[in-house]
Amino acid sequence: MKRRSFVKQLGSASALTVVGGLTTSFTTKKQRHITILHTNDTHSHIEPFQPTHNKYANQGGVSKRATLIAQIRKENSNTLLLDAGDIFQGTPYFNYYKGALEFRLMSMLQYDVATIGNHDFDNSIEGLYEQLPNAKFDFVSANYDFSNTILDSHVKPYRIIKKDGVKIGIFGLGVGLDGLVDKKLYKETKYLDPIEITQDITRELKEIHCCDLIICLSHLGYYYKNNPKKISDLNLAKATTNIDLIIGGHTHTFYQNQPL
């Protein structure tokens, strides 16, 4: 798997990462090339950072993101666009529009799949539910059990997408909400063990659905130096099998050169 370098010109909270050049061959000897674009922790940053920002002046914003996505799709129509959570909260756009604008813009950009971050509960689980009609893309979360909530049946554990004959299974994982989010906001949502769920989901995707590629959209966090045993993307990769690519969020970790 070849990877493009981090797209620096987009900036911090609206960064778009390109995991490009996934080239695989099958028994037909035909090579298939799939480009994977992803964002995480965009936090309602609709506009670029101010020109006076000390680190990301004029960077970011949905308009620049849209331009880059269109350019890459023109290069390769077999492109996936994914998000690893925390779409909400961070600018007055969220306070005023309650997430409607973020979802509508992501729909215009033709996102394929997103997972749910802790800040996506900031207007409560009911608030998230009310904005779902504005999202013309799917949400996946395998370790949030929404069966006793208003989101029951609206968020699936995974989605399977075919690109140029390649079967791609995409599942989501969320960070533990207890102590991080007020319980009155997420109500009866149950947090399930990410490692156990991952083993079950990836086995199902690989053995039953025969997926060629398995992607985890994770909002667990990359790694916690002060708590190295805490579940994170790195620990998930070590403890499980069958995941081909983890697209992470939550800890706002920058890859200065390329994804690990």
C-alpha positions in Angstrom: 0.0 0.0 0.0 1.5 3.3 -1.1 0.6 6.5 0.8 0.5 10.1 -0.2 2.1 12.6 2.1 -0.1 14.6 4.5 -1.9 17.4 2.7 -0.5 20.3 4.7 -2.2 23.1 2.9 -5.6 22.3 4.4 -4.5 23.0 7.9 -5.3 21.7 11.3 -9.0 21.1 12.1 -10.1 20.7 8.5 -7.2 18.5 7.4 -7.8 16.1 4.7 -5.5 13.1 4.6 -4.9 11.1 1.5 -4.1 7.4 1.8 -3.6 6.9 -1.9 -2.3 4.3 -4.2 -3.9 1.2 -2.8 -3.0 -1.1 -5.6 -4.0 -4.7 -5.5 -4.2 -7.6 -8.0 -6.5 -10.5 -8.2 -6.5 -13.8 -10.0 -7.6 -12.0 -13.2 -4.2 -10.2 -13.1 -6.0 -6.8 -13.4 -4.7 -4.2 -11.0 -7.1 -2.0 -9.2 -6.2 1.4 -7.8 -8.3 2.9 -5.0 -7.7 6.3 -3.4 -8.9 6.8 0.2 -9.5 10.3 1.5 -10.3 11.0 5.1 -10.9 13.7 7.6 -11.2 13.7 11.4 -12.0 16.1 14.2 -13.1 18.9 11.8 -15.0 20.4 14.7 -17.4 22.7 12.7 -14.5 24.5 11.0 -16.5 25.6 8.0 -14.2 28.6 7.1 -10.4 28.7 7.0 -8.4 29.9 10.0 -8.1 33.6 10.3 -5.1 35.3 8.5 -3.8 36.3 12.0 -3.7 32.7 13.3 -0.3 32.0 14.7 0.1 28.6 13.2 -2.6 27.9 10.5 -3.2 31.3 8.9 -5.7 31.0 6.0 -5.6 27.2 6.1 -8.4 24.7 6.2 -12.1 25.3 5.4 -14.7 23.3 3.5 -14.1 25.2 0.2 -10.5 24.2 0.0 -11.4 20.7 1.0 -14.0 20.5 -1.8 -11.5 21.7 -4.4 -8.9 19.1 -3.4 -11.5 16.3 -3.3 -12.7 17.2 -6.7 -9.2 17.2 -8.1 -8.4 13.8 -6.7 -11.7 12.3 -7.8 -10.9 13.6 -11.3 -7.6 11.7 -11.1 -9.2 8.5 -9.8 -12.9 7.9 -9.9 -12.4 5.0 -7.5 -12.1 7.2 -4.5 -13.5 6.8 -1.0 -14.2 9.7 1.3 -14.4 8.9 5.0 -14.6 10.7 8.4 -13.4 9.5 11.8 -15.7 11.6 14.0 -16.0 14.8 16.0 -17.7 16.6 13.1 -19.5 18.8 15.6 -18.5 21.5 18.1 -15.8 24.2 17.8 -17.2 27.2 16.0 -20.4 29.3 16.2 -21.7 27.5 13.2 -22.5 24.5 15.4 -24.0 26.6 18.1 -26.4 28.2 15.6 -27.1 25.4 13.1 -26.8 22.5 15.5 -24.9 20.3 13.0 -27.2 20.8 10.0 -24.6 22.8 8.1 -21.8 20.3 8.7 -23.9 17.4 7.5 -25.2 19.2 4.5 -21.7 20.3 3.4 -20.4 16.8 3.9 -23.3 15.5 1.8 -22.4 18.0 -1.0 -18.8 16.7 -0.8 -20.2 13.2 -1.2 -18.8 11.5 1.9 -19.3 7.8 1.8 -19.1 6.8 5.5 -18.4 8.5 8.9 -18.2 7.3 12.5 -19.3 9.1 15.6 -17.0 11.0 18.0 -17.7 12.1 21.5 -18.4 15.7 20.5 -21.1 14.5 18.1 -23.2 14.0 21.3 -22.7 17.6 22.4 -26.3 18.6 21.4 -27.5 15.3 22.9 -28.3 12.0 21.2 -31.6 13.5 20.2 -29.9 16.5 18.6 -27.7 14.1 16.6 -30.7 12.1 15.5 -32.5 15.3 14.4 -29.7 16.2 12.0 -29.4 12.7 10.3 -31.8 13.7 7.5 -29.1 16.2 6.4 -26.5 13.5 6.1 -26.6 11.7 2.7 -24.0 9.3 3.9 -23.8 6.4 6.4 -22.7 6.3 10.0 -21.0 3.2 11.4 -20.2 2.3 14.9 -19.7 -1.2 16.1 -19.0 -0.7 19.8 -21.8 1.8 20.6 -24.9 -0.2 21.3 -27.8 2.1 20.4 -30.5 -0.5 20.8 -32.3 1.3 23.6 -31.9 4.8 22.1 -33.4 6.9 19.4 -30.5 6.0 17.1 -31.4 2.3 17.1 -31.3 1.0 13.5 -29.9 4.4 12.2 -26.3 3.6 12.9 -24.9 0.3 11.5 -21.8 -1.6 12.8 -20.3 -1.6 9.3 -20.9 -0.8 5.6 -19.6 -2.7 2.6 -18.7 -0.7 -0.5 -17.4 -2.0 -3.9 -14.9 0.0 -5.9 -13.7 -1.4 -9.2 -14.6 -4.9 -8.1 -12.8 -4.5 -4.7 -15.0 -5.3 -1.8 -14.3 -2.9 1.1 -15.7 -3.4 4.6 -15.8 -0.3 6.8 -16.6 -0.4 10.5 -16.5 2.2 13.2 -15.3 2.3 16.8 -15.9 5.1 19.4 -14.1 6.2 22.6 -15.5 5.4 26.0 -18.1 8.0 26.9 -18.3 7.6 30.7 -16.5 10.5 32.3 -16.0 12.2 28.9 -19.6 13.0 28.0 -22.4 13.8 30.3 -24.6 10.7 30.5 -27.8 12.8 30.0 -26.4 13.5 26.5 -25.9 10.0 25.3 -28.6 8.4 27.4 -28.8 4.6 27.2 -25.9 4.2 24.7 -23.8 1.3 25.8 -20.1 1.1 25.3 -18.8 -2.3 24.2 -15.2 -3.5 24.3 -13.5 -2.4 21.1 -11.1 -5.4 20.9 -13.8 -8.0 21.3 -16.1 -6.2 18.8 -13.3 -5.8 16.3 -12.4 -9.5 16.3 -16.1 -10.4 15.7 -16.7 -7.8 13.1 -13.5 -8.3 11.1 -14.1 -12.1 11.1 -17.6 -11.5 9.7 -16.4 -9.1 7.1 -13.5 -11.4 6.0 -15.0 -14.9 6.3 -18.7 -14.3 5.6 -18.7 -11.3 3.4 -15.3 -12.0 1.8 -14.1 -8.5 1.9 -10.8 -7.8 0.1 -10.0 -4.8 2.3 -11.1 -3.9 5.9 -11.0 -0.4 7.2 -11.6 0.7 10.8 -12.9 4.3 11.3 -11.7 4.8 14.9 -12.4 7.6 17.4 -10.5 5.8 20.1 -7.4 8.0 20.0 -4.0 7.3 18.5 -2.0 6.5 21.7 -1.9 7.7 25.3 1.6 8.2 26.7 0.3 8.7 30.2 -1.8 5.6 30.1 -0.2 3.2 27.6 -2.5 0.3 28.3 -5.6 2.4 27.5 -7.3 1.2 24.3 -6.0 3.2 21.4 -5.4 2.8 17.7 -1.9 1.4 18.3 -3.1 -1.1 20.9 -6.1 -2.1 18.8 -3.7 -2.9 15.9 -1.5 -5.0 18.2 -4.4 -6.9 19.7 -6.5 -7.7 16.6 -6.2 -9.2 13.2 -7.7 -8.6 9.8 -7.7 -4.8 9.9 -5.9 -3.5 6.8 -6.2 0.2 7.6 -7.1 2.2 10.7 -8.2 5.8 10.2 -8.2 7.5 13.5 -9.3 10.5 15.4 -9.9 12.0 18.9 -6.3 12.7 19.9 -5.7 15.1 16.9 -2.4 13.4 16.1 -0.6 14.8 13.2 1.4 12.6 10.8 4.1 14.9 9.6 5.3 12.7 6.8 3.0 9.8 6.2 0.5 7.6 8.1 2.1 4.8 10.2 
